[in-house]
């Protein structure tokens, strides 16, 4: 579970209804989606494994 803060009011299918500036613990996948859509922000900063995922090795053919 990851703690996020809603940037505005919205509803999410899996995470429920959020009021603006509400903080809540949500599943990691929901947190990544909401932050990616710029509906929320991480309260304690982005999880460390997100940084590792962005540095994927490049495969050469």
C-alpha positions as CSV (number, residue, x, y, z in Angstrom):
1,X,0.0,0.0,0.0
2,X,1.2,3.5,-0.9
3,X,0.0,6.8,0.5
4,X,-1.2,9.4,-2.0
5,X,-2.8,12.8,-1.9
6,X,-5.6,13.8,-4.3
7,X,-4.8,16.9,-6.3
8,X,-8.5,17.4,-7.1
9,X,-11.8,15.6,-6.6
10,X,-12.3,12.4,-8.6
11,X,-13.6,8.9,-8.6
12,X,-11.6,5.8,-9.5
13,X,-13.0,2.4,-10.2
14,X,-10.8,0.5,-7.8
15,X,-9.8,3.1,-5.2
16,X,-13.2,4.9,-4.8
17,X,-14.1,8.6,-4.4
18,X,-11.5,11.2,-3.4
19,X,-12.0,14.7,-2.2
20,X,-9.4,17.4,-3.1
21,X,-6.3,17.1,-0.9
22,X,-7.5,13.8,0.7
23,X,-4.7,11.5,1.7
24,X,-5.3,7.7,1.6
25,X,-3.4,4.4,1.4
26,X,-4.1,2.6,-1.9
27,X,-2.7,-0.4,-3.8
28,X,0.5,0.3,-5.6
29,X,-1.0,-0.3,-9.1
30,X,-3.8,2.2,-8.4
31,X,-1.3,4.8,-7.0
32,X,0.9,4.5,-10.1
33,X,-2.2,5.0,-12.4
34,X,-3.5,8.0,-10.4
35,X,-0.1,9.7,-10.2
36,X,0.4,9.0,-13.9
37,X,-2.9,10.7,-14.8
38,X,-1.9,13.6,-12.6
39,X,-4.9,13.1,-10.3
40,X,-2.7,12.5,-7.2
41,X,0.8,12.8,-5.9
42,X,2.9,10.5,-3.6
43,X,2.8,11.7,0.0
44,X,6.2,10.3,0.9
45,X,7.8,10.5,-2.5
46,X,7.8,8.0,-5.3
47,X,8.5,4.3,-4.4
48,X,12.1,3.3,-5.0
49,X,11.2,0.5,-7.5
50,X,9.6,3.1,-9.9
51,X,13.1,4.6,-10.4
52,X,14.5,1.1,-11.2
53,X,11.7,0.4,-13.6
54,X,12.4,3.5,-15.6
55,X,16.0,2.4,-16.2
56,X,15.2,-0.6,-18.3
57,X,18.1,-2.2,-20.2
58,X,18.0,-1.7,-24.0
59,X,18.0,-4.9,-26.0
60,X,19.9,-4.8,-29.3
61,X,18.9,-7.0,-32.2
